[in-house]
Protein backbone atom coordinates (compact mmCIF):
# COMPACT_ATOMS: atom_id res chain seq x y z
CA UNK A 1 0.00 0.00 0.00
CA UNK A 2 1.03 3.64 -0.40
CA UNK A 3 1.79 5.88 2.57
CA UNK A 4 1.50 9.22 0.83
CA UNK A 5 0.99 12.07 3.26
CA UNK A 6 -2.20 14.08 3.00
CA UNK A 7 -2.21 17.83 2.51
CA UNK A 8 -3.06 18.23 6.21
CA UNK A 9 -0.09 16.13 7.27
CA UNK A 10 2.25 17.82 4.80
CA UNK A 11 1.26 21.20 6.21
CA UNK A 12 1.90 20.04 9.77
CA UNK A 13 5.26 18.54 8.77
CA UNK A 14 6.28 21.86 7.24
CA UNK A 15 5.21 23.82 10.30
CA UNK A 16 6.81 21.39 12.72
CA UNK A 17 10.09 21.29 10.78
CA UNK A 18 10.16 25.09 10.76
CA UNK A 19 9.62 25.14 14.53
CA UNK A 20 12.44 22.64 15.04
CA UNK A 21 14.76 24.73 12.85
CA UNK A 22 13.89 27.99 14.59
CA UNK A 23 13.52 26.91 18.21
CA UNK A 24 14.76 23.38 18.96
CA UNK A 25 18.13 22.87 17.23
CA UNK A 26 19.43 26.36 18.14
CA UNK A 27 18.54 25.68 21.79
CA UNK A 28 20.30 22.34 22.22
CA UNK A 29 23.24 24.13 23.83
CA UNK A 30 20.85 26.15 25.99
CA UNK A 31 19.22 22.92 27.18
CA UNK A 32 22.56 21.62 28.43
CA UNK A 33 23.37 24.99 30.01
CA UNK A 34 20.01 25.17 31.81
CA UNK A 35 20.44 21.64 33.16
CA UNK A 36 23.95 22.48 34.34
CA UNK A 37 22.68 25.66 36.00
CA UNK A 38 19.94 23.73 37.80
CA UNK A 39 22.52 21.23 38.99
CA UNK A 40 24.90 23.92 40.22
CA UNK A 41 22.06 25.56 42.13
CA UNK A 42 21.12 22.27 43.83
CA UNK A 43 17.85 21.91 41.96
CA UNK A 44 18.67 19.40 39.25
CA UNK A 45 15.25 17.79 39.55
CA UNK A 46 13.31 20.88 38.51
CA UNK A 47 11.92 21.87 35.10
CA UNK A 48 14.41 23.08 32.49
CA UNK A 49 13.61 26.73 31.69
CA UNK A 50 14.16 26.54 27.94
CA UNK A 51 11.63 23.71 27.60
CA UNK A 52 9.02 25.62 29.60
CA UNK A 53 9.58 28.69 27.41
CA UNK A 54 9.28 26.67 24.20
CA UNK A 55 6.05 25.05 25.36
CA UNK A 56 4.40 28.46 25.24
CA UNK A 57 5.62 28.93 21.66
CA UNK A 58 4.47 25.44 20.63
CA UNK A 59 0.97 26.10 21.96
CA UNK A 60 0.84 29.42 20.15
CA UNK A 61 1.94 27.71 16.94
CA UNK A 62 -0.87 25.15 17.18
CA UNK A 63 1.58 22.27 17.66
CA UNK A 64 0.30 21.01 21.00
CA UNK A 65 -1.01 17.47 21.73
CA UNK A 66 -0.51 16.41 18.11
CA UNK A 67 -0.65 12.76 19.23
CA UNK A 68 -4.28 12.96 20.46
CA UNK A 69 -6.11 10.09 18.72
CA UNK A 70 -8.56 10.96 15.97
CA UNK A 71 -10.83 8.23 17.33
CA UNK A 72 -11.30 10.37 20.45
CA UNK A 73 -11.60 13.85 19.02
CA UNK A 74 -8.03 14.48 17.87
CA UNK A 75 -7.02 15.65 14.42
CA UNK A 76 -4.76 12.78 13.37
CA UNK A 77 -4.76 9.01 13.01
CA UNK A 78 -1.74 6.99 14.13
CA UNK A 79 -0.56 6.86 10.52
CA UNK A 80 -0.88 10.63 10.15
CA UNK A 81 0.86 11.34 13.46
CA UNK A 82 3.79 9.01 12.75
CA UNK A 83 5.81 11.33 10.46
CA UNK A 84 5.40 14.18 12.95
CA UNK A 85 6.68 11.94 15.72
CA UNK A 86 9.74 11.23 13.56
CA UNK A 87 10.49 14.95 13.25
CA UNK A 88 10.13 15.59 16.98
CA UNK A 89 12.22 12.53 17.80
CA UNK A 90 15.33 13.98 16.17
CA UNK A 91 16.11 15.69 19.49
CA UNK A 92 15.54 13.54 22.57
CA UNK A 93 13.94 16.26 24.69
CA UNK A 94 11.89 17.90 21.93
CA UNK A 95 8.66 15.85 22.27
CA UNK A 96 8.02 17.36 25.71
CA UNK A 97 7.88 20.82 24.14
CA UNK A 98 4.78 19.71 22.22
CA UNK A 99 3.27 17.66 25.09
CA UNK A 100 4.01 14.57 23.02
CA UNK A 101 6.49 12.79 25.30
CA UNK A 102 6.43 9.51 27.18
CA UNK A 103 5.06 8.43 29.56
CA UNK A 104 2.49 11.21 29.44
CA UNK A 105 1.12 10.40 25.98
CA UNK A 106 0.63 6.76 26.93
CA UNK A 107 -0.95 7.73 30.23
CA UNK A 108 -3.25 10.24 28.57
CA UNK A 109 -4.26 7.63 26.00
CA UNK A 110 -5.01 5.24 28.87
CA UNK A 111 -7.19 7.84 30.56
CA UNK A 112 -8.95 8.71 27.31
CA UNK A 113 -9.81 5.08 26.66
CA UNK A 114 -10.40 3.66 30.13
CA UNK A 115 -11.02 6.41 32.71
CA UNK A 116 -14.45 7.61 33.80
CA UNK A 117 -15.49 11.24 33.50
CA UNK A 118 -14.47 12.16 37.06
CA UNK A 119 -11.02 10.61 36.60
CA UNK A 120 -10.59 12.47 33.32
CA UNK A 121 -11.53 15.77 34.91
CA UNK A 122 -9.08 15.25 37.77
CA UNK A 123 -6.09 13.91 35.86
CA UNK A 124 -6.47 14.00 32.08
CA UNK A 125 -7.39 17.67 31.75
CA UNK A 126 -4.38 19.11 33.62
CA UNK A 127 -2.06 16.57 31.98
CA UNK A 128 -3.29 17.50 28.50
CA UNK A 129 -2.79 21.17 29.34
CA UNK A 130 0.80 20.55 30.47
CA UNK A 131 0.15 21.69 34.04
CA UNK A 132 1.26 18.36 35.53
CA UNK A 133 3.22 15.27 34.51
CA UNK A 134 2.68 11.59 35.27
CA UNK A 135 4.26 8.18 35.79
CA UNK A 136 3.49 4.62 34.70
CA UNK A 137 4.46 2.16 37.45
CA UNK A 138 4.52 -1.46 36.34
CA UNK A 139 8.07 -2.89 36.31
CA UNK A 140 9.38 -4.44 39.54
CA UNK A 141 12.96 -5.28 40.59
CA UNK A 142 12.17 -8.59 42.28
CA UNK A 143 10.50 -10.39 39.37
CA UNK A 144 11.06 -10.79 35.62
CA UNK A 145 8.67 -8.05 34.58
CA UNK A 146 8.97 -9.02 30.91
CA UNK A 147 6.14 -11.37 31.94
CA UNK A 148 3.57 -8.93 33.30
CA UNK A 149 1.72 -11.75 35.04
CA UNK A 150 4.70 -11.97 37.43
CA UNK A 151 3.88 -8.60 38.97
CA UNK A 152 3.70 -9.05 42.75
CA UNK A 153 2.45 -5.67 43.96
CA UNK A 154 -0.89 -5.90 45.68
CA UNK A 155 -4.09 -3.89 45.47
CA UNK A 156 -6.43 -4.99 48.26
CA UNK A 157 -9.96 -3.70 48.70
CA UNK A 158 -10.72 -2.40 52.21
CA UNK A 159 -14.19 -0.91 52.34
CA UNK A 160 -14.31 2.16 50.13
CA UNK A 161 -10.51 2.20 49.65
CA UNK A 162 -7.82 0.11 48.04
CA UNK A 163 -4.65 -0.55 50.04
CA UNK A 164 -1.57 -0.67 47.80
CA UNK A 165 1.78 -2.28 48.56
CA UNK A 166 4.69 -2.85 46.22
CA UNK A 167 8.14 -1.89 45.02
CA UNK A 168 8.57 -0.55 41.50
CA UNK A 169 11.55 0.61 39.48
CA UNK A 170 12.26 2.17 36.09
CA UNK A 171 9.15 4.17 36.86
CA UNK A 172 9.42 6.84 34.17
CA UNK A 173 8.75 10.37 35.37
CA UNK A 174 8.60 9.54 39.08
CA UNK A 175 11.42 11.92 40.15
CA UNK A 176 9.92 14.87 38.27
CA UNK A 177 8.48 17.40 40.76
CA UNK A 178 5.61 17.98 38.33
CA UNK A 179 4.58 14.30 38.53
CA UNK A 180 1.11 14.38 40.11
CA UNK A 181 -0.01 10.76 39.82
CA UNK A 182 0.99 7.20 39.01
CA UNK A 183 -0.88 4.66 36.96
CA UNK A 184 -0.06 1.69 39.17
CA UNK A 185 -0.36 -1.97 38.16
CA UNK A 186 -0.80 -4.65 40.81
CA UNK A 187 -2.81 -7.75 41.63
CA UNK A 188 -6.32 -7.61 43.04
CA UNK A 189 -7.01 -11.37 42.87
CA UNK A 190 -4.13 -13.86 42.93
CA UNK A 191 -6.55 -16.79 42.61
CA UNK A 192 -8.01 -15.65 39.28
CA UNK A 193 -6.73 -16.85 35.89
CA UNK A 194 -3.25 -15.40 35.38
CA UNK A 195 -4.22 -12.68 32.88
CA UNK A 196 -7.08 -11.29 34.95
CA UNK A 197 -5.34 -11.07 38.31
CA UNK A 198 -4.01 -7.58 37.59
CA UNK A 199 -5.68 -4.21 37.92
CA UNK A 200 -4.65 -0.60 37.41
CA UNK A 201 -5.34 2.19 39.85
CA UNK A 202 -4.60 5.92 39.92
CA UNK A 203 -2.32 6.85 42.82
CA UNK A 204 -1.68 10.51 43.71
CA UNK A 205 2.03 11.28 44.00
CA UNK A 206 1.51 12.94 47.38
CA UNK A 207 -0.44 10.03 48.89
CA UNK A 208 0.86 8.84 52.27
CA UNK A 209 3.16 5.84 51.86
CA UNK A 210 4.51 6.73 48.40
CA UNK A 211 8.31 7.13 48.49
CA UNK A 212 10.57 7.89 45.55
CA UNK A 213 13.60 6.01 46.83
CA UNK A 214 16.17 7.13 44.27
CA UNK A 215 16.56 8.10 40.62
CA UNK A 216 18.17 5.48 38.38
CA UNK A 217 21.09 6.17 36.06
CA UNK A 218 20.90 5.05 32.47
CA UNK A 219 24.42 4.43 31.12
CA UNK A 220 25.51 7.27 33.39
CA UNK A 221 22.63 9.59 32.45
CA UNK A 222 19.96 10.30 35.05
CA UNK A 223 17.60 11.88 32.51
CA UNK A 224 16.80 14.75 34.89
CA UNK A 225 14.38 16.28 35.48
CA UNK A 226 12.18 13.58 33.95
CA UNK A 227 14.13 10.52 35.04
CA UNK A 228 13.33 7.00 36.12
CA UNK A 229 13.14 5.89 39.71
CA UNK A 230 12.71 3.16 42.24
CA UNK A 231 9.48 3.80 44.15
CA UNK A 232 7.95 2.07 47.15
CA UNK A 233 4.26 1.95 48.03
CA UNK A 234 3.61 1.06 51.66
CA UNK A 235 -0.02 0.73 52.75
CA UNK A 236 -1.04 3.49 50.36
CA UNK A 237 -4.78 4.11 50.54
CA UNK A 238 -6.74 5.44 47.59
CA UNK A 239 -10.51 5.57 47.02
CA UNK A 240 -12.02 2.65 45.11
CA UNK A 241 -13.13 5.25 42.58
CA UNK A 242 -9.48 5.48 41.49
CA UNK A 243 -9.68 2.05 39.87
CA UNK A 244 -9.41 2.08 36.07
CA UNK A 245 -12.06 0.17 34.09
CA UNK A 246 -12.55 -2.63 36.65
CA UNK A 247 -10.82 -5.29 38.70
CA UNK A 248 -8.91 -7.81 36.62
CA UNK A 249 -8.69 -5.48 33.61
CA UNK A 250 -5.07 -4.36 34.14
CA UNK A 251 -3.47 -6.65 31.58
CA UNK A 252 -6.10 -5.63 29.05
CA UNK A 253 -5.39 -1.94 29.71
CA UNK A 254 -1.65 -2.49 29.37
CA UNK A 255 -2.07 -4.11 25.97
CA UNK A 256 -4.33 -1.31 24.76
CA UNK A 257 -1.93 1.32 26.05
CA UNK A 258 1.21 -0.08 24.48
CA UNK A 259 0.11 -0.40 20.84
CA UNK A 260 0.00 3.30 19.87
CA UNK A 261 2.84 4.03 22.30
CA UNK A 262 5.13 1.70 20.41
CA UNK A 263 4.36 3.56 17.19
CA UNK A 264 5.41 6.79 18.91
CA UNK A 265 8.63 5.26 20.28
CA UNK A 266 9.55 3.67 16.99
CA UNK A 267 8.96 6.72 14.84
CA UNK A 268 11.05 8.78 17.24
CA UNK A 269 13.79 6.22 16.66
CA UNK A 270 13.49 6.75 12.91
CA UNK A 271 14.07 10.45 13.57
CA UNK A 272 17.08 9.69 15.77
CA UNK A 273 18.58 7.42 13.12
CA UNK A 274 18.00 10.01 10.38
CA UNK A 275 19.77 12.66 12.38
CA UNK A 276 22.63 10.31 13.22
CA UNK A 277 23.09 9.52 9.53
CA UNK A 278 23.15 13.23 8.69
CA UNK A 279 25.81 13.82 11.35
CA UNK A 280 27.76 10.81 10.09
CA UNK A 281 27.80 12.09 6.49
CA UNK A 282 28.79 15.63 7.46
CA UNK A 283 31.59 14.39 9.68
CA UNK A 284 32.87 11.92 7.07
CA UNK A 285 33.03 14.67 4.46
CA UNK A 286 34.76 17.17 6.73
CA UNK A 287 37.59 14.99 8.08
CA UNK A 288 40.76 13.79 6.37
CA UNK A 289 42.59 10.61 7.35
CA UNK A 290 45.46 8.85 5.56
CA UNK A 291 45.53 11.43 2.81
CA UNK A 292 41.87 11.52 1.79
CA UNK A 293 38.46 12.38 3.14
CA UNK A 294 36.92 9.81 5.43
CA UNK A 295 33.89 9.79 3.12
CA UNK A 296 36.14 8.45 0.36
CA UNK A 297 37.07 5.38 2.39
CA UNK A 298 35.19 2.37 1.07
CA UNK A 299 34.05 1.14 4.47
CA UNK A 300 32.06 4.32 4.98
CA UNK A 301 30.31 3.91 1.61
CA UNK A 302 29.10 0.54 2.88
CA UNK A 303 27.91 1.91 6.20
CA UNK A 304 26.17 4.95 4.74
CA UNK A 305 24.35 2.84 2.17
CA UNK A 306 23.37 0.24 4.76
CA UNK A 307 22.08 2.97 7.07
CA UNK A 308 19.85 4.42 4.37
CA UNK A 309 18.46 0.99 3.51
CA UNK A 310 17.77 0.14 7.16
CA UNK A 311 16.15 3.48 8.00
CA UNK A 312 13.80 3.51 5.01
CA UNK A 313 12.84 -0.14 5.48
CA UNK A 314 12.16 0.38 9.19
CA UNK A 315 10.07 3.47 8.56
CA UNK A 316 7.81 1.62 6.14
CA UNK A 317 7.23 -1.20 8.62
CA UNK A 318 6.26 1.28 11.34
CA UNK A 319 3.86 3.06 8.99
CA UNK A 320 2.31 -0.30 8.12
CA UNK A 321 1.84 -1.05 11.83
CA UNK A 322 0.26 2.37 12.36
CA UNK A 323 -2.12 1.74 9.46
CA UNK A 324 -3.11 -1.64 10.87
CA UNK A 325 -3.85 -0.08 14.28
CA UNK A 326 -6.00 2.58 12.64
CA UNK A 327 -7.89 -0.04 10.65
CA UNK A 328 -8.52 -2.64 13.34
CA UNK A 329 -6.98 -1.65 16.67
CA UNK A 330 -3.84 -2.81 18.45
CA UNK A 331 -4.92 -6.45 18.59
CA UNK A 332 -5.14 -6.74 14.81
CA UNK A 333 -1.66 -5.21 14.48
CA UNK A 334 0.04 -7.23 17.21
CA UNK A 335 2.42 -8.99 14.80
CA UNK A 336 3.57 -5.74 13.17
CA UNK A 337 3.84 -4.03 16.56
CA UNK A 338 6.09 -6.83 17.83
CA UNK A 339 8.26 -6.60 14.72
CA UNK A 340 8.81 -2.86 14.91
CA UNK A 341 9.54 -3.11 18.61
CA UNK A 342 12.43 -5.46 17.83
CA UNK A 343 13.62 -3.86 14.60
CA UNK A 344 13.66 -0.14 15.38
CA UNK A 345 15.90 0.05 18.48
CA UNK A 346 18.36 -2.39 16.87
CA UNK A 347 18.43 -0.39 13.65
CA UNK A 348 18.80 2.97 15.40
CA UNK A 349 21.55 1.72 17.69
CA UNK A 350 23.52 0.42 14.71
CA UNK A 351 23.27 3.68 12.77
CA UNK A 352 24.10 5.77 15.84
CA UNK A 353 27.02 3.49 16.66
CA UNK A 354 28.48 4.06 13.18
CA UNK A 355 27.95 7.80 13.62
CA UNK A 356 29.82 7.66 16.93
CA UNK A 357 32.64 5.74 15.22
CA UNK A 358 33.14 8.33 12.49
CA UNK A 359 33.26 11.10 15.11
CA UNK A 360 36.13 9.39 16.91
CA UNK A 361 36.57 10.35 20.54
CA UNK A 362 34.19 13.24 20.08
CA UNK A 363 31.35 10.81 19.43
CA UNK A 364 31.59 9.50 22.98
CA UNK A 365 31.52 12.98 24.51
CA UNK A 366 28.65 15.35 25.13
CA UNK A 367 30.01 17.73 22.48
CA UNK A 368 27.72 15.85 20.11
CA UNK A 369 24.26 14.38 20.83
CA UNK A 370 25.26 10.87 19.76
CA UNK A 371 26.29 9.34 23.10
CA UNK A 372 23.01 10.34 24.74
CA UNK A 373 21.06 9.24 21.67
CA UNK A 374 22.70 5.82 21.85
CA UNK A 375 21.95 5.39 25.55
CA UNK A 376 18.36 6.49 25.07
CA UNK A 377 17.85 4.16 22.11
CA UNK A 378 19.48 1.18 23.82
CA UNK A 379 16.96 1.34 26.65
CA UNK A 380 14.12 0.84 24.21
CA UNK A 381 15.20 -2.75 23.66
CA UNK A 382 13.71 -3.21 27.15
CA UNK A 383 10.92 -0.62 27.30
CA UNK A 384 7.47 -1.96 26.44
CA UNK A 385 8.85 -5.50 26.56
CA UNK A 386 12.31 -6.89 25.78
CA UNK A 387 13.33 -8.09 22.32
CA UNK A 388 13.21 -11.73 23.35
CA UNK A 389 9.52 -11.62 24.28
CA UNK A 390 8.53 -10.03 20.99
CA UNK A 391 10.71 -12.41 18.95
CA UNK A 392 9.07 -15.37 20.67
CA UNK A 393 5.62 -14.05 19.78
CA UNK A 394 6.62 -13.41 16.16
CA UNK A 395 8.03 -16.93 15.85
CA UNK A 396 4.85 -18.51 17.25
CA UNK A 397 2.67 -16.62 14.80
CA UNK A 398 4.94 -17.53 11.91
CA UNK A 399 5.02 -21.21 12.85
CA UNK A 400 1.23 -21.22 13.10
CA UNK A 401 1.12 -20.22 9.42
CA UNK A 402 2.92 -23.42 8.45
CA UNK A 403 1.26 -26.35 10.25
CA UNK A 404 2.47 -29.84 9.53
CA UNK A 405 0.18 -32.78 8.67
CA UNK A 406 -1.21 -34.43 11.74
CA UNK A 407 -1.27 -31.25 13.82
CA UNK A 408 1.30 -28.96 15.34
CA UNK A 409 3.65 -26.65 13.53
CA UNK A 410 6.76 -27.26 11.49
CA UNK A 411 9.92 -27.57 13.56
N, C-alpha and C positions, 0 to 999 in steps of 0.2 A: 504494500500500500504506500501511498505518497504522504509525506508529512510536511506539506507546504504550509507555511504560516499565513494565517488570514491577515487582512488589512489591519484589523484591531491589534493583533499580536505584533505585527511589523511596526506599528506605531509605538506600542509600548516598548519594544526592543530598542527603537531609536531613542526614545526619551530616557530609558534606563541607562543605555550606553552613554548618552550625553551627561547624565548625572554622575556616573562613575568617573568619566573623564574630567569633569569639572570639580567634583567634591571628594571622591573616594581616593583615587590614586594620588592626587597631590597631598592628601592628608595622612598617608601611611606613616611618614616620619613623625607627624604630629601625634598619631596614635601611640607610637612608642614613647614619645616624650611625655605625653600625659600620663601614661602608665608608670613611667619612671618617677614622675613628680608625685603621683599618688603614693608610690612606694616610699620615697624619701620623706614624705610627710606622715608616714605611719598609717596611711589609709588605703593600702593597696586594694582592699576588697570594697571599693566604692566605685560608682559609675565613672566611666572615662568621659571627660568633658566633650571631646570632639564628637563622640558618638551621639551624645545628647543634643548637641547643637545641630548635627546633621539630620537627626530625626525630625526636627521642626521643618527643615528644608524639604525632606522627603514627603512629609504630609502635605506641605504647600504645593508640591509638584504633582500630587495625585498618585504617588507611588507607595502607598501605605496598604498593608494587608493584601498584597497582590495574590497570595496563596489561597485566599478564602474560596472554598469550593463553590462552583457554579450551582451545584445541586442544592446548596443551602443559601442562595441569595448572592453569591459572589459573581464576579464578572468572567472568570476563566475556568475552563476545565483543567484537569491534570495535564493533558497534552498541550494546552495553550500556555499553562504556567511554566512548563518545563524549560523552555529556552530562556525565560526570564531568570529562573533559578540558576541556570548556567552562568549568566552574566554576573549576577550577584556573588556567586561562588568564587569568582576569580580572586577575591580578597576575603580571607577567612572571617574577618569581623564585619564585613559589609552587610550580610543579611539582617543583622540586628537593626541597622539604620532604617530598614523598611518594615520592621516588625515581621520579618520572615525567617527568623532563626529558630533553631532547635534549642531546648525542647518545647518552646512556647507554641510553635505552629502545631506540633503533634498534640499537645495538651488542649489547645483551642479546638482542634478538630474533634478530639474526644468529647469535649464539652458540647460542641455543636451537635454531635450525633447521639450522645448518650445521656446528657444532663437534663434535669427538669428545668422548668422556667425559673424557679427560685435560685437554683444553682447557677444558672447562666447569668442571672442578674448580679449575683454576688461575686462571681469569679470570671466569667467570660467577658463581660463588658469592660471591666478595668484592664484585663489582659489585652483585649483587642485594641484598646486605646493607648496601650503602652505605659499605663500608670503603675503596673506591677509586673513582676516576672514570676515564673513557676518552676516546678521540678517534677520529674517523673521518677518515682522510687520503686524499682522492681528488683534489680540485681542485688544479690546477697553474697557476702564473702565466705560463708560457711558451707555453701552448696554449689554444685555446678549449675549455674543459672541459665546456661544454654538450653537446659530443659526446664521450662517455666513451671512445670508441675512439681519441681523440687522445692519451690519456694516454701520456707518454713515460717515466715512471719504470720502472726495470728491476728484475726479480727473477730472478737467475741462479743456477741450481743448481751447487753446487761440493761434490761429495761428499755428506756428510750435513748440509750447511748450504745456505741460500740467501744470496746476497750482494745487498744492496739498495742502489740508488742512485736519488736523485731529489730534487726540490725541490717542496714542497707549500705551499699557503697557504689561508687561510680554513679552517684545520684547527681545528674547534670543540673546545674543551676542552684544547688542547695546553698553554697557559700555566699551567693549574691544577696546583698542586703535588701534588694528589691523583691526577692522571692517571698511571695505571700502565702503560697499553699503548695502542698504536695499531692499528686495523684499516687496513692499508695496501694500496692498490690499485696494481698495476704490471703490466708485461708480462713474461710468461715465455716467449712464443714470438711474435716479430714476423713470422714467416713463415706463421702459421696464419690461417685466415679471421678477418676483423676483429673479430667478436664473441666469439671464443674465444682471443684473444691474451692477455687479462687474467686475473690471478689476485689473490687476496687472502690476506694473510699477517698473522699477529699479531706485532707488534714491541714488545718491552718498552720503556718510556719511558727506562730507564736503560741501554739497550744502547749500546755504544761506537759513535760515529759519528752518533748522533741529536743534533741541535742545534736548539733552539727559538730561532730567530734574533731575532724580535721579535713582540710582540703587535700586532694590527691594530686601528685605530680604526674605528668604525662610526658615521658622522655625528657624530664627536666623542666617542662613547662607546667605552670599551675593554672593557666587559662584564666587568670584573674581579669575582671571581677566576676566572670560567669562561673567558671570552675566546676569541678566535680568533687564530691565529698563522701566521707563515711558519716552516716547519720544513725543515731539510735532512737528508738521509740519505746518508751518505758511507761506502761499503763496510761497511754494517751487516750483521753476520752473525747469522742466527737459525737454529735447527735446522729441518730439513725438516718436522719434526712440527708446526711452527707454521703450516703451510699449511692454509687452510680449504677443505674439500670436495674440492679437486683442482685441478690445473693447468688453466687455460683456463676456469674456472668463475666468474671474478670478475664478469663482466657479469651473469651469471645471479643471483649473490648480491646484487648491487646492486639489481636489479629486484625481487627478493623482499623486500629490506630496506625499500625506499622506499614500498611500497604502504601498509602499516599506519602507517608514520611520517607519511605525508602526511595521513592521517585525524587523527592527533594534532595536527599543526601546524594544520590547518584548523579543528578544533574549538576550539583555543586562540584562534584568531583570532575565532571567533564570540564567545567570552567577552570578548575585548578590545573588540570592537565594541559589545557589550551595555553594558559598563561605560562606554565613551566616550559612548554615547547617554544613559545615566543622568546622567553629569556634564554633558553638554550641556543636558539638560532642566532640571536643578537650577540651573545657571548662568543660563539664559535666563529662568527665573522669579524669580531673585533680583536681577537687574540692571535698572536703568531708564535708558533712553536716549531723548532727544527727547520726553520727557514721558510715556512709557508703558513698561511692561515689555518687555524684549527678546522675550519669548515671545509678545507680542501683535503683533509685526511679522510681516507675511505671509510674508516670505522664510524665516523660521524654521519656520513651519508646513510649508512645502514640504520643508525639509530634514529635519525630524523625521519626517514621514510617509515620505519616501523612505528614510530610514535604517531605519525599522521594516520596510518592504517588503523591502529588500535583505538585512537580517539574517535575517529569517525564511525567505526564499527560499534563501539560501545554506546555512542550517542544514539544510534539508530535502535539499538536494543532497548534502551531506556524509553525512547519515544514509543516503541511498540508496547512496552509494559504500561505506560501511561494511557495509551489508547485503549488497551484491554480493560484497565480499571474503569475508565469512563464508560465503556460499553456495557460491562457486566459486573463491576465491583471488584474488590480485592480478591475475593475467592476465585473468580474466574481467571484472574491473572497471576495466581500463586506461582506457577512455574516460571513465568517471565520475571516476576519479582525476585524469586530465589536466584535466578541466573544473574540479574544485574547486581544483586547484593554481593555475589562472589566476584563477578568480573570487574566492576568499576573500581573498588579500592586497589585491587591488584594492578590494573592498568595504570591508574593514577600514580601509584607508588613507583612503578617502573619508569614512567616518563619523568617524574620528579627526581628520581635517583640519577637518571642520565643527565638531567639538568644540573644537579649538584656536582656531578663528576666533571662536567665541562667548565664549571666555575672554580674548580680546584678548591683550595682551602677556604676561599670566600664563600663557597656554597654551603659550608657547614656553620658559617657564622650568621649573626643576625643582621649583617650588612645587606643581605638579600632575603627575600621571604621564603626561600626554598626549604630551609631546615624546619621551620615551623609548619609549612605546608606538608612536608613529609610526615612529621609526627602526627599532625591532625588526621591525615589520610590513613596512616597505619592503624589508628584506633578504630576506624570504621570496618576493619576486618573482624571486629568483635561486636560493635554496636549493632543493635537490632538482630542479634544472632550471629554466631561465628561461622566462618566459611564452611567448616566441616558439617554443620547441621544442614545448611542449604544444599551442599553437594549431595548429601545423603538423600534429601528429598528429591532432588533432580534425578538422581540415579534410579530411585524407586519408580518415579513416574515414567522414565524412559524404558525401564525393564517391563513395566506393565503394558507398554505398547507392542511388545514382542513376546507374547506368551508362547510356550512350547506345547506340543500336543500332549494331552493327558493332564494338563493343569500346570500351574506355576509359571515362572518366567524363565527366559533363557539365562544360563549362567554367564 
